């Protein structure tokens, strides 16, 4: 393994620490061609499946880590490096809200019982009228 494969991407692409918590989708703003947008979505999905969800996660990985991610081929690898170098040359990166899954709320059992009780009492009253 060569020395460049062992170096984390943060040593190659100098991006300010303040952006490390940003979602990896923020790199989309540095796409040069519209054709790359579909490839970018596939790259983000592959990175997310491997546990890389923030710029910090991506920058702390190295070339060897990227090469071994399932779904990332040579074009993806080049595009990731291109986006990181454009982001490093930018003086400001626009933040995209992280994709956090919303928790599924379980229905409140007491509220359900109250609702059933009210429905039953309403039906009884309606039947007597």
Residue pairs with C-beta under 8 A, 6 or more apart in sequence:
1 64
4 12
4 63
5 62
5 63
5 64
5 67
6 62
6 64
7 62
7 63
8 59
8 60
8 61
8 62
9 58
9 59
9 60
9 61
9 62
9 63
9 66
9 84
10 59
10 60
12 81
12 84
13 59
13 81
13 84
13 85
13 87
13 88
14 88
15 55
15 59
15 84
15 87
15 88
15 93
19 26
19 55
19 87
19 93
20 54
20 55
20 56
20 59
21 54
21 55
21 56
22 54
22 55
22 93
22 95
22 96
23 53
23 54
23 55
23 95
23 96
23 97
23 98
23 99
24 44
24 47
24 48
24 52
24 53
24 54
24 55
24 57
24 58
25 44
25 96
25 99
26 55
26 87
26 93
26 94
26 95
26 96
27 40
27 55
27 80
27 83
27 84
27 87
28 37
28 40
28 96
29 93
29 94
30 82
30 83
30 86
30 87
30 90
31 37
31 40
31 83
32 82
32 86
36 79
39 75
39 76
39 79
40 79
40 83
42 71
42 76
43 71
43 72
43 76
43 79
43 80
45 71
46 69
46 70
46 71
46 72
46 76
47 53
47 58
47 69
47 72
49 70
49 71
50 69
50 70
51 57
52 58
52 61
52 69
53 98
54 98
55 87
58 80
58 84
59 84
63 77
66 72
66 77
66 80
67 77
72 80
87 93
